[in-house]
Amino acid sequence: MLLDPRRRASNNPREERTEVVPHVVVAVNQPIQHFATSFRCAAASLDARVSVLYWTLNPDGMFDPEFDRHVSWDAGLLSGYRWQSAEGATSISRAVSFITSMGRLKPDVVVCFGWASAAARLTILWCLATGLPILFYGDTSWQNTSRGPRQWLRQRTLRTAFGFAAGALSSGAFNREFYIFLGMRPGRIYDSVYPIDVAAYAAVREQRQVRKKRRIIGFAGKLIPARELTSCFARSSSSLTTTSGRHGSSATERSASVSGPCPSRAAWLAE
């Protein structure tokens, strides 16, 4: 059960009234490790009451097509913040549960992560039908846009969605340009951050050995063509040692998955 809305005292000591803080619902498809810490921080804020609504919890993990394997998290992702998840044995029953949960939460504004997932599509339709303010949030950049009928339809759909949206939370300069590229007014785009569990990477940095003539690049993500890592490494004149995330492929598969000069110039280290 969600707690009652908290009230925040006015900054003006002469005012005795209290102010009801806005209820922000974050719609996400499934729990994500680097989001959990940010949700806990948001839960402690006095400026807003934050709840998270999931489409699915994936308690047993899930098959990731880009990793080409079944993955699961080894850290608690649901503690320290308010959350709910849709329920149902079928997609239809789960969709009904998701929409019903959104209505019962009675948000003042919805932050929608992405636009292609089931959670995002239902959230967009629900906000369009109810007139509730929606803020888009993601990490897409305009450089990765391609051409073709499918891409044209996608851009037209996003232009429509961005047209009625209250705004977007920008996770970087290229992400901000992506929203502008698809017609959102710059004044509606708010500078934000992409949540990363910095402490985990800082701990690895402290443990590494000092190397005088080797540059170390930490990469957290999937080695897929959209990341353009090959061209990035190819332009480097020094030898590289790259430490990638713990949930990726093995070191051998990592080297094989990157074409071009990269495998012979980078040493792939895995936890």
Secondary structure, DSSP 4 states (H G I P E B T S, - for coil): -PPPPPEEE-SSTT---EEEPPEEEEEESS--HHHHHHHHHHHT-SS-EEEEEES---TT-EEETTTTEEE--SS--SSSSEEEE---SSHHHHHHHHHHHHHHH--SEEEEE-SSSHHHHHHHHHHHHHT--EEEE----GGG---SHHHHHHHHHHHHHHHHSSEEEESSHHHHHHHHHTT--GGGEEE------HHHHHHHHHHSPP-SS-EEEEE-S---GGG-HHHHHHT--S-EEEEE-TTS--HHHHHHHS-TTHHHHEEEE--
